[in-house]
């Protein structure tokens, strides 16, 4: 049987790129890490690493082992969390990771409903976007966005449910020349000052960039906001226009109007990744039910 701790050390070396870096992250000495790698190689009968310059690099077999062990290590982390719950007297926990606009628009209501129906459940959620530290253990439910034109994302141990397509809208100052239109063509925004409310390399920002290229325009950005709240504030002040997913445009000040975008109409796919064990929990099934209803309202 493969030693789980040695497997964890091996995966740390693959992820960090060197024995020294893995040793630092794990709090081990480099020699201890090397001993774990040698022992794992003997256990598996595989050549896991090969020399590369002054360091080492995983072999094809090593990379395959790291990939195939992902679900196992996630299950072990989940079991550790459940053991902690039992030790602390908690009978059931439920964790959800999500992107920002879903966290704001959906999760407060979902959490309130679930906790009212299941008062003994410890319910937690966190963001899964760029710049946010990863959860210490994999979530029971992970709400993510995808680019419709790209292949589906897969997560080991999770069932994938496509629940909605979220169409983007343009936000305009209330007195803007296009504010009275029923819909706005992307090309009509070519000469407008734009607000970038998603400066990171995210799924959301990439969708807007591709749509602009498809319309044959290059946005002229005059302000860079950290998120859609900042973008909306700039639009409200009359500084420019911005494009956001429909879900992020639910609560707007009276000085901002939203209009559908056409030619093209950018959209993102909203997907629920539900861990198989989450569906064994009544509270988990209830969260999936509530989220599915909210996602359907976006379509």
Wavefront OBJ file of the C-alpha trace (Angstrom):
o trace
v 0.000 0.000 0.000
v 1.271 3.465 -0.863
v 2.143 5.646 2.114
v -0.156 8.677 2.016
v 2.336 11.061 3.613
v 5.001 10.120 1.075
v 2.468 10.712 -1.668
v 1.699 14.138 -0.199
v 5.414 15.010 -0.153
v 5.789 13.789 -3.738
v 2.884 15.962 -4.900
v 4.407 18.963 -3.114
v 7.669 18.489 -5.036
v 5.800 18.228 -8.351
v 3.749 21.344 -7.561
v 6.651 23.478 -6.295
v 9.194 22.336 -8.876
v 12.060 21.380 -6.587
v 12.986 19.442 -3.483
v 14.207 22.596 -1.749
v 10.998 24.549 -2.348
v 8.847 21.620 -1.229
v 10.953 21.219 1.912
v 10.425 24.886 2.773
v 6.656 24.659 2.239
v 6.320 21.445 4.235
v 8.697 22.383 7.035
v 10.987 19.421 6.267
v 14.686 19.254 5.526
v 15.630 18.622 1.875
v 17.188 15.298 2.878
v 13.933 14.190 4.524
v 12.006 15.072 1.346
v 14.497 13.118 -0.750
v 14.108 10.101 1.541
v 10.331 10.217 1.124
v 10.719 10.343 -2.671
v 13.102 7.390 -2.702
v 10.787 5.344 -0.499
v 7.779 6.154 -2.687
v 9.687 5.156 -5.815
v 10.461 1.775 -4.212
v 6.843 1.331 -3.102
v 5.447 2.023 -6.559
v 8.240 0.550 -8.655
v 8.161 3.730 -10.751
v 10.810 6.208 -11.793
v 9.160 9.380 -10.572
v 11.822 11.978 -11.324
v 14.741 12.478 -13.676
v 17.635 14.944 -13.688
v 16.972 18.261 -15.403
v 19.845 20.761 -15.385
v 20.839 21.254 -11.776
v 17.550 19.965 -10.459
v 14.975 17.280 -11.137
v 11.772 17.077 -13.170
v 8.876 14.617 -12.903
v 8.822 11.826 -15.462
v 5.706 11.043 -17.491
v 4.870 8.364 -14.921
v 5.397 10.876 -12.116
v 3.069 13.403 -13.700
v 0.448 10.718 -14.232
v 0.697 9.615 -10.594
v 0.311 13.218 -9.416
v -2.779 13.630 -11.588
v -4.410 10.341 -10.639
v -3.847 10.896 -6.932
v -5.772 14.189 -6.942
v -9.130 12.618 -6.073
v -7.569 10.447 -3.369
v -5.887 13.386 -1.661
v -9.092 15.434 -1.864
v -11.008 12.591 -0.211
v -8.395 12.319 2.552
v -8.549 16.070 3.183
v -12.329 15.833 3.348
v -12.119 12.906 5.787
v -9.705 14.867 7.989
v -12.239 17.688 8.099
v -15.055 15.321 9.037
v -12.920 13.832 11.807
v -12.309 17.348 13.141
v -16.087 17.938 13.044
v -16.762 14.762 15.040
v -14.032 15.640 17.539
v -15.579 19.096 18.004
v -19.119 17.759 18.312
v -20.273 19.071 14.945
v -22.481 16.535 13.163
v -22.497 18.016 9.662
v -20.628 20.672 7.738
v -21.232 22.071 4.279
v -18.815 24.239 2.328
v -19.410 26.225 -0.848
v -16.909 28.057 -3.045
v -18.181 30.596 -5.542
v -17.372 33.607 -7.701
v -18.006 37.129 -6.416
v -21.326 38.095 -8.029
v -22.925 34.768 -7.060
v -21.598 35.210 -3.517
v -23.298 38.593 -3.292
v -26.548 37.865 -5.106
v -27.269 34.276 -4.050
v -25.352 33.055 -1.041
v -26.838 35.230 1.735
v -30.347 34.010 0.882
v -29.196 30.409 0.354
v -27.285 30.390 3.635
v -30.218 31.891 5.533
v -32.636 29.299 4.147
v -30.342 26.339 4.765
v -29.466 27.369 8.318
v -33.142 27.893 9.147
v -33.963 24.390 7.889
v -30.810 22.698 9.204
v -29.753 24.642 12.332
v -27.097 22.090 13.311
v -25.183 22.418 10.040
v -21.936 24.397 10.016
v -22.223 26.288 6.729
v -19.170 28.020 5.235
v -18.388 29.623 1.912
v -15.476 31.425 0.286
v -14.486 32.937 -3.035
v -12.719 30.838 -5.650
v -11.472 33.672 -7.863
v -7.948 34.823 -8.729
v -6.065 36.363 -5.839
v -8.063 34.514 -3.180
v -6.310 31.825 -1.148
v -7.511 28.323 -1.902
v -9.708 26.573 0.650
v -7.769 24.306 3.045
v -10.033 21.416 2.010
v -11.990 20.961 -1.243
v -15.517 22.426 -1.044
v -18.671 20.333 -1.139
v -20.075 22.583 -3.873
v -18.017 24.749 -6.222
v -19.832 27.340 -8.350
v -17.735 28.363 -11.340
v -17.958 30.158 -14.655
v -16.796 28.884 -18.023
v -16.355 30.255 -21.522
v -19.099 28.630 -23.669
v -16.790 28.321 -26.677
v -14.204 26.375 -24.698
v -14.254 22.783 -23.521
v -15.865 21.887 -20.194
v -13.881 21.987 -16.965
v -13.549 18.727 -15.078
v -12.978 18.279 -11.341
v -12.070 14.860 -9.966
v -14.702 13.531 -7.588
v -17.328 16.087 -8.620
v -20.459 15.895 -10.725
v -20.748 18.740 -13.227
v -24.093 20.516 -13.720
v -24.524 23.303 -16.287
v -27.265 25.457 -14.779
v -27.361 28.728 -16.712
v -25.833 31.086 -19.269
v -25.305 34.597 -17.925
v -25.522 37.219 -20.678
v -23.478 40.398 -20.403
v -25.001 43.871 -20.426
v -23.621 47.339 -20.955
v -23.955 49.870 -18.133
v -24.448 53.478 -19.201
v -24.866 56.821 -17.423
v -28.580 57.607 -17.272
v -28.210 60.577 -19.628
v -26.097 58.725 -22.207
v -27.007 58.940 -25.900
v -27.609 55.152 -25.982
v -29.591 54.973 -22.731
v -32.911 55.168 -24.605
v -32.131 52.237 -26.916
v -33.756 48.836 -26.315
v -30.422 47.145 -27.033
v -26.914 48.296 -27.844
v -24.664 46.992 -30.600
v -21.122 46.300 -29.484
v -19.774 48.423 -32.349
v -21.740 51.437 -31.068
v -19.374 51.524 -28.103
v -16.245 51.889 -30.240
v -15.712 55.584 -29.489
v -16.883 55.507 -25.887
v -14.615 55.858 -22.834
v -14.585 52.458 -21.142
v -14.257 51.432 -17.499
v -12.334 48.214 -16.895
v -13.922 46.592 -13.849
v -12.058 43.302 -14.169
v -8.335 44.084 -14.537
v -7.182 40.558 -13.714
v -6.869 37.772 -16.264
v -10.197 36.188 -15.376
v -12.869 34.312 -17.275
v -15.133 37.355 -17.110
v -12.541 39.778 -18.479
v -11.465 37.413 -21.222
v -15.033 37.091 -22.507
v -15.319 40.880 -22.891
v -11.973 41.098 -24.697
v -12.971 38.403 -27.192
v -16.351 40.016 -27.836
v -14.701 43.370 -28.537
v -12.352 41.746 -31.022
v -15.280 39.994 -32.710
v -16.984 43.373 -33.108
v -13.803 44.837 -34.578
v -13.232 47.416 -31.855
v -10.469 48.191 -29.388
v -11.823 49.602 -26.109
v -10.363 52.902 -24.924
v -10.073 52.524 -21.175
v -10.071 55.661 -19.065
v -10.374 54.061 -15.625
v -9.506 50.746 -14.008
v -11.713 49.596 -11.156
v -10.977 46.656 -8.905
v -14.410 45.039 -9.324
v -17.858 45.662 -10.742
v -18.814 47.831 -7.754
v -16.025 50.231 -8.658
v -17.015 50.066 -12.316
v -20.613 50.946 -11.505
v -19.450 53.898 -9.397
v -17.425 55.288 -12.311
v -20.395 54.891 -14.657
v -22.686 56.598 -12.139
v -20.260 59.527 -12.106
v -20.521 59.806 -15.893
v -16.882 58.807 -16.521
v -17.621 56.092 -19.073
v -19.369 52.806 -19.827
v -18.659 49.288 -18.669
v -19.710 45.758 -19.556
v -20.609 43.272 -16.836
v -22.398 39.921 -16.547
v -26.120 40.292 -15.986
v -25.819 38.753 -12.527
v -23.515 41.603 -11.475
v -26.009 44.257 -12.617
v -28.877 43.439 -10.295
v -28.709 46.463 -7.983
v -27.906 49.683 -9.796
v -28.166 53.318 -8.671
v -30.769 55.465 -10.493
v -27.992 57.237 -12.391
v -27.001 54.008 -14.192
v -29.010 52.075 -16.776
v -28.311 48.631 -18.239
v -29.033 47.558 -21.785
v -28.703 44.194 -23.543
v -25.691 43.809 -25.837
v -25.958 42.445 -29.379
v -23.616 41.743 -32.280
v -22.181 39.893 -30.410
v -23.887 39.040 -27.136
v -21.146 37.821 -24.792
v -22.133 35.337 -22.128
v -20.579 33.051 -19.561
v -21.665 29.573 -18.523
v -22.485 28.997 -14.852
v -21.639 25.512 -13.620
v -22.175 23.735 -10.315
v -19.541 21.194 -9.345
v -21.066 19.006 -6.645
v -18.935 16.533 -4.744
v -20.528 13.109 -4.693
v -20.503 13.030 -0.900
v -22.358 16.353 -0.742
v -25.436 14.752 -2.284
v -25.531 12.305 0.622
v -26.201 15.217 2.966
v -29.775 16.593 3.152
v -28.378 20.106 3.503
v -26.174 19.553 0.447
v -29.141 18.486 -1.675
v -31.065 21.524 -0.469
v -28.256 23.913 -1.422
v -28.084 22.387 -4.907
v -31.860 22.791 -5.250
v -31.768 26.445 -4.188
v -28.803 27.298 -6.405
v -30.373 25.581 -9.416
v -33.514 27.703 -9.010
v -31.503 30.907 -8.723
v -29.402 30.030 -11.754
v -32.531 29.284 -13.785
v -33.773 32.790 -13.040
v -30.652 34.233 -14.691
v -31.130 32.425 -18.019
l 1 2 3 4 5 6 7 8 9 10 11 12 13 14 15 16 17 18 19 20 21 22 23 24 25 26 27 28 29 30 31 32 33 34 35 36 37 38 39 40 41 42 43 44 45 46 47 48 49 50 51 52 53 54 55 56 57 58 59 60 61 62 63 64 65 66 67 68 69 70 71 72 73 74 75 76 77 78 79 80 81 82 83 84 85 86 87 88 89 90 91 92 93 94 95 96 97 98 99 100 101 102 103 104 105 106 107 108 109 110 111 112 113 114 115 116 117 118 119 120 121 122 123 124 125 126 127 128 129 130 131 132 133 134 135 136 137 138 139 140 141 142 143 144 145 146 147 148 149 150 151 152 153 154 155 156 157 158 159 160 161 162 163 164 165 166 167 168 169 170 171 172 173 174 175 176 177 178 179 180 181 182 183 184 185 186 187 188 189 190 191 192 193 194 195 196 197 198 199 200 201 202 203 204 205 206 207 208 209 210 211 212 213 214 215 216 217 218 219 220 221 222 223 224 225 226 227 228 229 230 231 232 233 234 235 236 237 238 239 240 241 242 243 244 245 246 247 248 249 250 251 252 253 254 255 256 257 258 259 260 261 262 263 264 265 266 267 268 269 270 271 272 273 274 275 276 277 278 279 280 281 282 283 284 285 286 287 288 289 290 291 292 293 294 295 296 297 298 299
